[in-house]
Amino acid sequence: MAISSEFYKDLSKVEKKIWGITVREFKAYVCFVFIGIFLLLEVFFFA
């Protein structure tokens, strides 16, 4: 349940953007890529 508050800012308007995506999304993509690489390395080299 969302709580509406006049003090809560809409983060999508406040967050900095890098190449059209927000910093939070960029961090999520970077983590996803590293996890994917780690899993591929584990499957091919340690299986």
mmCIF entry with sequence, helices, sheets and N, C-alpha, C, O atoms, coordinates in Angstrom:
data_MODEL
# 
_entry.id   MODEL 
# 
_entity.id                         1 
_entity.type                       polymer 
_entity.pdbx_number_of_molecules   1 
# 
_entity_poly.entity_id                      1 
_entity_poly.type                           'polypeptide(L)' 
_entity_poly.nstd_linkage                   no 
_entity_poly.nstd_monomer                   no 
_entity_poly.pdbx_seq_one_letter_code       MAISSEFYKDLSKVEKKIWGITVREFKAYVCFVFIGIFLLLEVFFFA 
_entity_poly.pdbx_seq_one_letter_code_can   MAISSEFYKDLSKVEKKIWGITVREFKAYVCFVFIGIFLLLEVFFFA 
_entity_poly.pdbx_strand_id                 A 
# 
loop_
_entity_poly_seq.entity_id 
_entity_poly_seq.num 
_entity_poly_seq.mon_id 
_entity_poly_seq.hetero 
1 1  MET n 
1 2  ALA n 
1 3  ILE n 
1 4  SER n 
1 5  SER n 
1 6  GLU n 
1 7  PHE n 
1 8  TYR n 
1 9  LYS n 
1 10 ASP n 
1 11 LEU n 
1 12 SER n 
1 13 LYS n 
1 14 VAL n 
1 15 GLU n 
1 16 LYS n 
1 17 LYS n 
1 18 ILE n 
1 19 TRP n 
1 20 GLY n 
1 21 ILE n 
1 22 THR n 
1 23 VAL n 
1 24 ARG n 
1 25 GLU n 
1 26 PHE n 
1 27 LYS n 
1 28 ALA n 
1 29 TYR n 
1 30 VAL n 
1 31 CYS n 
1 32 PHE n 
1 33 VAL n 
1 34 PHE n 
1 35 ILE n 
1 36 GLY n 
1 37 ILE n 
1 38 PHE n 
1 39 LEU n 
1 40 LEU n 
1 41 LEU n 
1 42 GLU n 
1 43 VAL n 
1 44 PHE n 
1 45 PHE n 
1 46 PHE n 
1 47 ALA n 
# 
_struct_asym.id          A 
_struct_asym.entity_id   1 
# 
loop_
_struct_conf.conf_type_id 
_struct_conf.id 
_struct_conf.pdbx_PDB_helix_id 
_struct_conf.beg_label_comp_id 
_struct_conf.beg_label_asym_id 
_struct_conf.beg_label_seq_id 
_struct_conf.pdbx_beg_PDB_ins_code 
_struct_conf.end_label_comp_id 
_struct_conf.end_label_asym_id 
_struct_conf.end_label_seq_id 
_struct_conf.pdbx_end_PDB_ins_code 
_struct_conf.beg_auth_comp_id 
_struct_conf.beg_auth_asym_id 
_struct_conf.beg_auth_seq_id 
_struct_conf.end_auth_comp_id 
_struct_conf.end_auth_asym_id 
_struct_conf.end_auth_seq_id 
_struct_conf.pdbx_PDB_helix_class 
_struct_conf.details 
_struct_conf.pdbx_PDB_helix_length 
HELX_P HELX_P1 AA1 LEU A 11 ? VAL A 14 ? LEU A 11 VAL A 14 1 ? 4  
HELX_P HELX_P2 AA2 VAL A 23 ? PHE A 46 ? VAL A 23 PHE A 46 1 ? 24 
# 
_struct_conf_type.id          HELX_P 
_struct_conf_type.criteria    ? 
_struct_conf_type.reference   ? 
# 
_struct_sheet.id               AA1 
_struct_sheet.type             ? 
_struct_sheet.number_strands   2 
_struct_sheet.details          ? 
# 
_struct_sheet_order.sheet_id     AA1 
_struct_sheet_order.range_id_1   1 
_struct_sheet_order.range_id_2   2 
_struct_sheet_order.offset       ? 
_struct_sheet_order.sense        anti-parallel 
# 
loop_
_struct_sheet_range.sheet_id 
_struct_sheet_range.id 
_struct_sheet_range.beg_label_comp_id 
_struct_sheet_range.beg_label_asym_id 
_struct_sheet_range.beg_label_seq_id 
_struct_sheet_range.pdbx_beg_PDB_ins_code 
_struct_sheet_range.end_label_comp_id 
_struct_sheet_range.end_label_asym_id 
_struct_sheet_range.end_label_seq_id 
_struct_sheet_range.pdbx_end_PDB_ins_code 
_struct_sheet_range.beg_auth_comp_id 
_struct_sheet_range.beg_auth_asym_id 
_struct_sheet_range.beg_auth_seq_id 
_struct_sheet_range.end_auth_comp_id 
_struct_sheet_range.end_auth_asym_id 
_struct_sheet_range.end_auth_seq_id 
AA1 1 LYS A 17 ? ILE A 18 ? LYS A 17 ILE A 18 
AA1 2 ILE A 21 ? THR A 22 ? ILE A 21 THR A 22 
# 
loop_
_atom_site.group_PDB 
_atom_site.id 
_atom_site.type_symbol 
_atom_site.label_atom_id 
_atom_site.label_alt_id 
_atom_site.label_comp_id 
_atom_site.label_asym_id 
_atom_site.label_entity_id 
_atom_site.label_seq_id 
_atom_site.pdbx_PDB_ins_code 
_atom_site.Cartn_x 
_atom_site.Cartn_y 
_atom_site.Cartn_z 
_atom_site.occupancy 
_atom_site.B_iso_or_equiv 
_atom_site.pdbx_formal_charge 
_atom_site.auth_seq_id 
_atom_site.auth_comp_id 
_atom_site.auth_asym_id 
_atom_site.auth_atom_id 
_atom_site.pdbx_PDB_model_num 
ATOM 1   N N  . MET A 1 1  ? 0.847  -1.180  0.000   1.00 0.00 ? 1  MET A N  1 
ATOM 2   C CA . MET A 1 1  ? 0.000  0.000   0.000   1.00 0.00 ? 1  MET A CA 1 
ATOM 3   C C  . MET A 1 1  ? 0.892  1.242   0.000   1.00 0.00 ? 1  MET A C  1 
ATOM 4   O O  . MET A 1 1  ? 1.744  1.410   0.873   1.00 0.00 ? 1  MET A O  1 
ATOM 5   N N  . ALA A 1 2  ? 0.690  2.073   -0.953  1.00 0.00 ? 2  ALA A N  1 
ATOM 6   C CA . ALA A 1 2  ? 1.515  3.276   -1.066  1.00 0.00 ? 2  ALA A CA 1 
ATOM 7   C C  . ALA A 1 2  ? 0.993  4.369   -0.145  1.00 0.00 ? 2  ALA A C  1 
ATOM 8   O O  . ALA A 1 2  ? -0.214 4.580   -0.020  1.00 0.00 ? 2  ALA A O  1 
ATOM 9   N N  . ILE A 1 3  ? 1.917  5.045   0.484   1.00 0.00 ? 3  ILE A N  1 
ATOM 10  C CA . ILE A 1 3  ? 1.557  6.161   1.355   1.00 0.00 ? 3  ILE A CA 1 
ATOM 11  C C  . ILE A 1 3  ? 1.896  7.447   0.610   1.00 0.00 ? 3  ILE A C  1 
ATOM 12  O O  . ILE A 1 3  ? 3.058  7.693   0.284   1.00 0.00 ? 3  ILE A O  1 
ATOM 13  N N  . SER A 1 4  ? 0.897  8.254   0.345   1.00 0.00 ? 4  SER A N  1 
ATOM 14  C CA . SER A 1 4  ? 1.171  9.509   -0.349  1.00 0.00 ? 4  SER A CA 1 
ATOM 15  C C  . SER A 1 4  ? 1.573  10.563  0.674   1.00 0.00 ? 4  SER A C  1 
ATOM 16  O O  . SER A 1 4  ? 0.927  10.732  1.708   1.00 0.00 ? 4  SER A O  1 
ATOM 17  N N  . SER A 1 5  ? 2.645  11.260  0.362   1.00 0.00 ? 5  SER A N  1 
ATOM 18  C CA . SER A 1 5  ? 3.143  12.279  1.274   1.00 0.00 ? 5  SER A CA 1 
ATOM 19  C C  . SER A 1 5  ? 3.649  13.453  0.459   1.00 0.00 ? 5  SER A C  1 
ATOM 20  O O  . SER A 1 5  ? 4.251  13.268  -0.598  1.00 0.00 ? 5  SER A O  1 
ATOM 21  N N  . GLU A 1 6  ? 3.410  14.638  0.939   1.00 0.00 ? 6  GLU A N  1 
ATOM 22  C CA . GLU A 1 6  ? 3.899  15.807  0.215   1.00 0.00 ? 6  GLU A CA 1 
ATOM 23  C C  . GLU A 1 6  ? 5.408  15.961  0.363   1.00 0.00 ? 6  GLU A C  1 
ATOM 24  O O  . GLU A 1 6  ? 6.030  16.698  -0.402  1.00 0.00 ? 6  GLU A O  1 
ATOM 25  N N  . PHE A 1 7  ? 6.006  15.273  1.339   1.00 0.00 ? 7  PHE A N  1 
ATOM 26  C CA . PHE A 1 7  ? 7.446  15.372  1.549   1.00 0.00 ? 7  PHE A CA 1 
ATOM 27  C C  . PHE A 1 7  ? 8.225  14.354  0.722   1.00 0.00 ? 7  PHE A C  1 
ATOM 28  O O  . PHE A 1 7  ? 9.432  14.501  0.532   1.00 0.00 ? 7  PHE A O  1 
ATOM 29  N N  . TYR A 1 8  ? 7.539  13.324  0.232   1.00 0.00 ? 8  TYR A N  1 
ATOM 30  C CA . TYR A 1 8  ? 8.204  12.282  -0.548  1.00 0.00 ? 8  TYR A CA 1 
ATOM 31  C C  . TYR A 1 8  ? 8.352  12.752  -1.985  1.00 0.00 ? 8  TYR A C  1 
ATOM 32  O O  . TYR A 1 8  ? 7.365  13.073  -2.647  1.00 0.00 ? 8  TYR A O  1 
ATOM 33  N N  . LYS A 1 9  ? 9.587  12.792  -2.461  1.00 0.00 ? 9  LYS A N  1 
ATOM 34  C CA . LYS A 1 9  ? 9.820  13.221  -3.838  1.00 0.00 ? 9  LYS A CA 1 
ATOM 35  C C  . LYS A 1 9  ? 9.765  12.016  -4.771  1.00 0.00 ? 9  LYS A C  1 
ATOM 36  O O  . LYS A 1 9  ? 10.096 10.896  -4.382  1.00 0.00 ? 9  LYS A O  1 
ATOM 37  N N  . ASP A 1 10 ? 9.350  12.260  -5.985  1.00 0.00 ? 10 ASP A N  1 
ATOM 38  C CA . ASP A 1 10 ? 9.358  11.214  -6.995  1.00 0.00 ? 10 ASP A CA 1 
ATOM 39  C C  . ASP A 1 10 ? 10.809 10.977  -7.413  1.00 0.00 ? 10 ASP A C  1 
ATOM 40  O O  . ASP A 1 10 ? 11.437 11.847  -8.017  1.00 0.00 ? 10 ASP A O  1 
ATOM 41  N N  . LEU A 1 11 ? 11.337 9.799   -7.089  1.00 0.00 ? 11 LEU A N  1 
ATOM 42  C CA . LEU A 1 11 ? 12.755 9.529   -7.332  1.00 0.00 ? 11 LEU A CA 1 
ATOM 43  C C  . LEU A 1 11 ? 13.105 9.542   -8.817  1.00 0.00 ? 11 LEU A C  1 
ATOM 44  O O  . LEU A 1 11 ? 14.238 9.859   -9.179  1.00 0.00 ? 11 LEU A O  1 
ATOM 45  N N  . SER A 1 12 ? 12.152 9.205   -9.676  1.00 0.00 ? 12 SER A N  1 
ATOM 46  C CA . SER A 1 12 ? 12.459 9.165   -11.101 1.00 0.00 ? 12 SER A CA 1 
ATOM 47  C C  . SER A 1 12 ? 12.802 10.554  -11.636 1.00 0.00 ? 12 SER A C  1 
ATOM 48  O O  . SER A 1 12 ? 13.491 10.667  -12.650 1.00 0.00 ? 12 SER A O  1 
ATOM 49  N N  . LYS A 1 13 ? 12.335 11.608  -10.973 1.00 0.00 ? 13 LYS A N  1 
ATOM 50  C CA . LYS A 1 13 ? 12.651 12.965  -11.416 1.00 0.00 ? 13 LYS A CA 1 
ATOM 51  C C  . LYS A 1 13 ? 13.927 13.484  -10.774 1.00 0.00 ? 13 LYS A C  1 
ATOM 52  O O  . LYS A 1 13 ? 14.547 14.413  -11.291 1.00 0.00 ? 13 LYS A O  1 
ATOM 53  N N  . VAL A 1 14 ? 14.331 12.888  -9.640  1.00 0.00 ? 14 VAL A N  1 
ATOM 54  C CA . VAL A 1 14 ? 15.457 13.406  -8.867  1.00 0.00 ? 14 VAL A CA 1 
ATOM 55  C C  . VAL A 1 14 ? 16.760 12.699  -9.218  1.00 0.00 ? 14 VAL A C  1 
ATOM 56  O O  . VAL A 1 14 ? 17.823 13.319  -9.218  1.00 0.00 ? 14 VAL A O  1 
ATOM 57  N N  . GLU A 1 15 ? 16.681 11.398  -9.517  1.00 0.00 ? 15 GLU A N  1 
ATOM 58  C CA . GLU A 1 15 ? 17.888 10.601  -9.720  1.00 0.00 ? 15 GLU A CA 1 
ATOM 59  C C  . GLU A 1 15 ? 18.697 11.064  -10.926 1.00 0.00 ? 15 GLU A C  1 
ATOM 60  O O  . GLU A 1 15 ? 18.147 11.488  -11.943 1.00 0.00 ? 15 GLU A O  1 
ATOM 61  N N  . LYS A 1 16 ? 20.017 10.972  -10.785 1.00 0.00 ? 16 LYS A N  1 
ATOM 62  C CA . LYS A 1 16 ? 20.894 11.297  -11.903 1.00 0.00 ? 16 LYS A CA 1 
ATOM 63  C C  . LYS A 1 16 ? 20.796 10.196  -12.948 1.00 0.00 ? 16 LYS A C  1 
ATOM 64  O O  . LYS A 1 16 ? 20.533 9.037   -12.626 1.00 0.00 ? 16 LYS A O  1 
ATOM 65  N N  . LYS A 1 17 ? 21.010 10.574  -14.199 1.00 0.00 ? 17 LYS A N  1 
ATOM 66  C CA . LYS A 1 17 ? 20.930 9.593   -15.270 1.00 0.00 ? 17 LYS A CA 1 
ATOM 67  C C  . LYS A 1 17 ? 22.274 9.469   -15.964 1.00 0.00 ? 17 LYS A C  1 
ATOM 68  O O  . LYS A 1 17 ? 22.974 10.458  -16.179 1.00 0.00 ? 17 LYS A O  1 
ATOM 69  N N  . ILE A 1 18 ? 22.623 8.235   -16.312 1.00 0.00 ? 18 ILE A N  1 
ATOM 70  C CA . ILE A 1 18 ? 23.827 7.942   -17.085 1.00 0.00 ? 18 ILE A CA 1 
ATOM 71  C C  . ILE A 1 18 ? 23.364 7.231   -18.347 1.00 0.00 ? 18 ILE A C  1 
ATOM 72  O O  . ILE A 1 18 ? 22.773 6.153   -18.268 1.00 0.00 ? 18 ILE A O  1 
ATOM 73  N N  . TRP A 1 19 ? 23.621 7.813   -19.497 1.00 0.00 ? 19 TRP A N  1 
ATOM 74  C CA . TRP A 1 19 ? 23.231 7.233   -20.789 1.00 0.00 ? 19 TRP A CA 1 
ATOM 75  C C  . TRP A 1 19 ? 21.746 6.900   -20.832 1.00 0.00 ? 19 TRP A C  1 
ATOM 76  O O  . TRP A 1 19 ? 21.353 5.889   -21.415 1.00 0.00 ? 19 TRP A O  1 
ATOM 77  N N  . GLY A 1 20 ? 20.930 7.732   -20.227 1.00 0.00 ? 20 GLY A N  1 
ATOM 78  C CA . GLY A 1 20 ? 19.486 7.554   -20.302 1.00 0.00 ? 20 GLY A CA 1 
ATOM 79  C C  . GLY A 1 20 ? 18.895 6.610   -19.274 1.00 0.00 ? 20 GLY A C  1 
ATOM 80  O O  . GLY A 1 20 ? 17.678 6.425   -19.238 1.00 0.00 ? 20 GLY A O  1 
ATOM 81  N N  . ILE A 1 21 ? 19.744 5.997   -18.419 1.00 0.00 ? 21 ILE A N  1 
ATOM 82  C CA . ILE A 1 21 ? 19.212 5.157   -17.350 1.00 0.00 ? 21 ILE A CA 1 
ATOM 83  C C  . ILE A 1 21 ? 19.679 5.712   -16.015 1.00 0.00 ? 21 ILE A C  1 
ATOM 84  O O  . ILE A 1 21 ? 20.703 6.390   -15.940 1.00 0.00 ? 21 ILE A O  1 
ATOM 85  N N  . THR A 1 22 ? 18.932 5.425   -14.972 1.00 0.00 ? 22 THR A N  1 
ATOM 86  C CA . THR A 1 22 ? 19.283 5.966   -13.661 1.00 0.00 ? 22 THR A CA 1 
ATOM 87  C C  . THR A 1 22 ? 20.471 5.214   -13.076 1.00 0.00 ? 22 THR A C  1 
ATOM 88  O O  . THR A 1 22 ? 20.796 4.108   -13.508 1.00 0.00 ? 22 THR A O  1 
ATOM 89  N N  . VAL A 1 23 ? 21.108 5.826   -12.095 1.00 0.00 ? 23 VAL A N  1 
ATOM 90  C CA . VAL A 1 23 ? 22.271 5.214   -11.455 1.00 0.00 ? 23 VAL A CA 1 
ATOM 91  C C  . VAL A 1 23 ? 21.881 3.881   -10.822 1.00 0.00 ? 23 VAL A C  1 
ATOM 92  O O  . VAL A 1 23 ? 22.642 2.916   -10.883 1.00 0.00 ? 23 VAL A O  1 
ATOM 93  N N  . ARG A 1 24 ? 20.695 3.828   -10.213 1.00 0.00 ? 24 ARG A N  1 
ATOM 94  C CA . ARG A 1 24 ? 20.243 2.587   -9.574  1.00 0.00 ? 24 ARG A CA 1 
ATOM 95  C C  . ARG A 1 24 ? 20.065 1.471   -10.602 1.00 0.00 ? 24 ARG A C  1 
ATOM 96  O O  . ARG A 1 24 ? 20.454 0.329   -10.357 1.00 0.00 ? 24 ARG A O  1 
ATOM 97  N N  . GLU A 1 25 ? 19.475 1.804   -11.757 1.00 0.00 ? 25 GLU A N  1 
ATOM 98  C CA . GLU A 1 25 ? 19.329 0.807   -12.816 1.00 0.00 ? 25 GLU A CA 1 
ATOM 99  C C  . GLU A 1 25 ? 20.691 0.379   -13.344 1.00 0.00 ? 25 GLU A C  1 
ATOM 100 O O  . GLU A 1 25 ? 20.904 -0.801  -13.624 1.00 0.00 ? 25 GLU A O  1 
ATOM 101 N N  . PHE A 1 26 ? 21.625 1.335   -13.484 1.00 0.00 ? 26 PHE A N  1 
ATOM 102 C CA . PHE A 1 26 ? 22.971 1.024   -13.961 1.00 0.00 ? 26 PHE A CA 1 
ATOM 103 C C  . PHE A 1 26 ? 23.660 0.040   -13.021 1.00 0.00 ? 26 PHE A C  1 
ATOM 104 O O  . PHE A 1 26 ? 24.287 -0.918  -13.473 1.00 0.00 ? 26 PHE A O  1 
ATOM 105 N N  . LYS A 1 27 ? 23.544 0.274   -11.713 1.00 0.00 ? 27 LYS A N  1 
ATOM 106 C CA . LYS A 1 27 ? 24.144 -0.640  -10.734 1.00 0.00 ? 27 LYS A CA 1 
ATOM 107 C C  . LYS A 1 27 ? 23.519 -2.027  -10.846 1.00 0.00 ? 27 LYS A C  1 
ATOM 108 O O  . LYS A 1 27 ? 24.224 -3.032  -10.759 1.00 0.00 ? 27 LYS A O  1 
ATOM 109 N N  . ALA A 1 28 ? 22.217 -2.086  -11.038 1.00 0.00 ? 28 ALA A N  1 
ATOM 110 C CA . ALA A 1 28 ? 21.539 -3.377  -11.158 1.00 0.00 ? 28 ALA A CA 1 
ATOM 111 C C  . ALA A 1 28 ? 22.028 -4.130  -12.389 1.00 0.00 ? 28 ALA A C  1 
ATOM 112 O O  . ALA A 1 28 ? 22.270 -5.335  -12.324 1.00 0.00 ? 28 ALA A O  1 
ATOM 113 N N  . TYR A 1 29 ? 22.176 -3.419  -13.525 1.00 0.00 ? 29 TYR A N  1 
ATOM 114 C CA . TYR A 1 29 ? 22.665 -4.066  -14.741 1.00 0.00 ? 29 TYR A CA 1 
ATOM 115 C C  . TYR A 1 29 ? 24.096 -4.550  -14.567 1.00 0.00 ? 29 TYR A C  1 
ATOM 116 O O  . TYR A 1 29 ? 24.435 -5.642  -15.024 1.00 0.00 ? 29 TYR A O  1 
ATOM 117 N N  . VAL A 1 30 ? 24.943 -3.756  -13.914 1.00 0.00 ? 30 VAL A N  1 
ATOM 118 C CA . VAL A 1 30 ? 26.337 -4.152  -13.694 1.00 0.00 ? 30 VAL A CA 1 
ATOM 119 C C  . VAL A 1 30 ? 26.391 -5.402  -12.826 1.00 0.00 ? 30 VAL A C  1 
ATOM 120 O O  . VAL A 1 30 ? 27.142 -6.330  -13.128 1.00 0.00 ? 30 VAL A O  1 
ATOM 121 N N  . CYS A 1 31 ? 25.617 -5.441  -11.766 1.00 0.00 ? 31 CYS A N  1 
ATOM 122 C CA . CYS A 1 31 ? 25.579 -6.628  -10.904 1.00 0.00 ? 31 CYS A CA 1 
ATOM 123 C C  . CYS A 1 31 ? 25.082 -7.841  -11.682 1.00 0.00 ? 31 CYS A C  1 
ATOM 124 O O  . CYS A 1 31 ? 25.625 -8.936  -11.538 1.00 0.00 ? 31 CYS A O  1 
ATOM 125 N N  . PHE A 1 32 ? 24.064 -7.651  -12.496 1.00 0.00 ? 32 PHE A N  1 
ATOM 126 C CA . PHE A 1 32 ? 23.514 -8.747  -13.289 1.00 0.00 ? 32 PHE A CA 1 
ATOM 127 C C  . PHE A 1 32 ? 24.562 -9.301  -14.248 1.00 0.00 ? 32 PHE A C  1 
ATOM 128 O O  . PHE A 1 32 ? 24.683 -10.517 -14.403 1.00 0.00 ? 32 PHE A O  1 
ATOM 129 N N  . VAL A 1 33 ? 25.323 -8.411  -14.893 1.00 0.00 ? 33 VAL A N  1 
ATOM 130 C CA . VAL A 1 33 ? 26.363 -8.838  -15.831 1.00 0.00 ? 33 VAL A CA 1 
ATOM 131 C C  . VAL A 1 33 ? 27.455 -9.612  -15.098 1.00 0.00 ? 33 VAL A C  1 
ATOM 132 O O  . VAL A 1 33 ? 27.890 -10.662 -15.573 1.00 0.00 ? 33 VAL A O  1 
ATOM 133 N N  . PHE A 1 34 ? 27.903 -9.108  -13.949 1.00 0.00 ? 34 PHE A N  1 
ATOM 134 C CA . PHE A 1 34 ? 28.949 -9.806  -13.200 1.00 0.00 ? 34 PHE A CA 1 
ATOM 135 C C  . PHE A 1 34 ? 28.479 -11.177 -12.719 1.00 0.00 ? 34 PHE A C  1 
ATOM 136 O O  . PHE A 1 34 ? 29.244 -12.141 -12.749 1.00 0.00 ? 34 PHE A O  1 
ATOM 137 N N  . ILE A 1 35 ? 27.238 -11.268 -12.281 1.00 0.00 ? 35 ILE A N  1 
ATOM 138 C CA . ILE A 1 35 ? 26.707 -12.562 -11.840 1.00 0.00 ? 35 ILE A CA 1 
ATOM 139 C C  . ILE A 1 35 ? 26.634 -13.521 -13.025 1.00 0.00 ? 35 ILE A C  1 
ATOM 140 O O  . ILE A 1 35 ? 26.961 -14.701 -12.897 1.00 0.00 ? 35 ILE A O  1 
ATOM 141 N N  . GLY A 1 36 ? 26.203 -13.009 -14.178 1.00 0.00 ? 36 GLY A N  1 
ATOM 142 C CA . GLY A 1 36 ? 26.138 -13.851 -15.373 1.00 0.00 ? 36 GLY A CA 1 
ATOM 143 C C  . GLY A 1 36 ? 27.507 -14.359 -15.787 1.00 0.00 ? 36 GLY A C  1 
ATOM 144 O O  . GLY A 1 36 ? 27.655 -15.535 -16.118 1.00 0.00 ? 36 GLY A O  1 
ATOM 145 N N  . ILE A 1 37 ? 28.511 -13.488 -15.774 1.00 0.00 ? 37 ILE A N  1 
ATOM 146 C CA . ILE A 1 37 ? 29.874 -13.892 -16.124 1.00 0.00 ? 37 ILE A CA 1 
ATOM 147 C C  . ILE A 1 37 ? 30.383 -14.928 -15.125 1.00 0.00 ? 37 ILE A C  1 
ATOM 148 O O  . ILE A 1 37 ? 30.978 -15.932 -15.516 1.00 0.00 ? 37 ILE A O  1 
ATOM 149 N N  . PHE A 1 38 ? 30.151 -14.685 -13.846 1.00 0.00 ? 38 PHE A N  1 
ATOM 150 C CA . PHE A 1 38 ? 30.588 -15.621 -12.807 1.00 0.00 ? 38 PHE A CA 1 
ATOM 151 C C  . PHE A 1 38 ? 29.962 -16.998 -13.012 1.00 0.00 ? 38 PHE A C  1 
ATOM 152 O O  . PHE A 1 38 ? 30.645 -18.016 -12.905 1.00 0.00 ? 38 PHE A O  1 
ATOM 153 N N  . LEU A 1 39 ? 28.664 -17.030 -13.307 1.00 0.00 ? 39 LEU A N  1 
ATOM 154 C CA . LEU A 1 39 ? 27.995 -18.314 -13.513 1.00 0.00 ? 39 LEU A CA 1 
ATOM 155 C C  . LEU A 1 39 ? 28.526 -19.023 -14.750 1.00 0.00 ? 39 LEU A C  1 
ATOM 156 O O  . LEU A 1 39 ? 28.714 -20.239 -14.729 1.00 0.00 ? 39 LEU A O  1 
ATOM 157 N N  . LEU A 1 40 ? 28.771 -18.283 -15.828 1.00 0.00 ? 40 LEU A N  1 
ATOM 158 C CA . LEU A 1 40 ? 29.325 -18.900 -17.034 1.00 0.00 ? 40 LEU A CA 1 
ATOM 159 C C  . LEU A 1 40 ? 30.710 -19.479 -16.769 1.00 0.00 ? 40 LEU A C  1 
ATOM 160 O O  . LEU A 1 40 ? 31.008 -20.595 -17.192 1.00 0.00 ? 40 LEU A O  1 
ATOM 161 N N  . LEU A 1 41 ? 31.556 -18.727 -16.073 1.00 0.00 ? 41 LEU A N  1 
ATOM 162 C CA . LEU A 1 41 ? 32.893 -19.224 -15.755 1.00 0.00 ? 41 LEU A CA 1 
ATOM 163 C C  . LEU A 1 41 ? 32.803 -20.475 -14.887 1.00 0.00 ? 41 LEU A C  1 
ATOM 164 O O  . LEU A 1 41 ? 33.550 -21.432 -15.089 1.00 0.00 ? 41 LEU A O  1 
ATOM 165 N N  . GLU A 1 42 ? 31.900 -20.464 -13.933 1.00 0.00 ? 42 GLU A N  1 
ATOM 166 C CA . GLU A 1 42 ? 31.765 -21.616 -13.048 1.00 0.00 ? 42 GLU A CA 1 
ATOM 167 C C  . GLU A 1 42 ? 31.298 -22.843 -13.819 1.00 0.00 ? 42 GLU A C  1 
ATOM 168 O O  . GLU A 1 42 ? 31.770 -23.952 -13.567 1.00 0.00 ? 42 GLU A O  1 
ATOM 169 N N  . VAL A 1 43 ? 30.384 -22.654 -14.746 1.00 0.00 ? 43 VAL A N  1 
ATOM 170 C CA . VAL A 1 43 ? 29.868 -23.787 -15.516 1.00 0.00 ? 43 VAL A CA 1 
ATOM 171 C C  . VAL A 1 43 ? 30.946 -24.352 -16.436 1.00 0.00 ? 43 VAL A C  1 
ATOM 172 O O  . VAL A 1 43 ? 31.101 -25.570 -16.528 1.00 0.00 ? 43 VAL A O  1 
ATOM 173 N N  . PHE A 1 44 ? 31.692 -23.482 -17.117 1.00 0.00 ? 44 PHE A N  1 
ATOM 174 C CA . PHE A 1 44 ? 32.642 -23.968 -18.114 1.00 0.00 ? 44 PHE A CA 1 
ATOM 175 C C  . PHE A 1 44 ? 33.958 -24.452 -17.516 1.00 0.00 ? 44 PHE A C  1 
ATOM 176 O O  . PHE A 1 44 ? 34.555 -25.391 -18.044 1.00 0.00 ? 44 PHE A O  1 
ATOM 177 N N  . PHE A 1 45 ? 34.423 -23.844 -16.440 1.00 0.00 ? 45 PHE A N  1 
ATOM 178 C CA . PHE A 1 45 ? 35.749 -24.180 -15.930 1.00 0.00 ? 45 PHE A CA 1 
ATOM 179 C C  . PHE A 1 45 ? 35.734 -25.070 -14.699 1.00 0.00 ? 45 PHE A C  1 
ATOM 180 O O  . PHE A 1 45 ? 36.713 -25.772 -14.443 1.00 0.00 ? 45 PHE A O  1 
ATOM 181 N N  . PHE A 1 46 ? 34.658 -25.062 -13.934 1.00 0.00 ? 46 PHE A N  1 
ATOM 182 C CA . PHE A 1 46 ? 34.659 -25.824 -12.688 1.00 0.00 ? 46 PHE A CA 1 
ATOM 183 C C  . PHE A 1 46 ? 33.644 -26.959 -12.690 1.00 0.00 ? 46 PHE A C  1 
ATOM 184 O O  . PHE A 1 46 ? 33.451 -27.624 -11.672 1.00 0.00 ? 46 PHE A O  1 
ATOM 185 N N  . ALA A 1 47 ? 33.001 -27.183 -13.821 1.00 0.00 ? 47 ALA A N  1 
ATOM 186 C CA . ALA A 1 47 ? 31.999 -28.253 -13.880 1.00 0.00 ? 47 ALA A CA 1 
ATOM 187 C C  . ALA A 1 47 ? 32.671 -29.595 -14.133 1.00 0.00 ? 47 ALA A C  1 
ATOM 188 O O  . ALA A 1 47 ? 31.992 -30.619 -14.216 1.00 0.00 ? 47 ALA A O  1 
# 
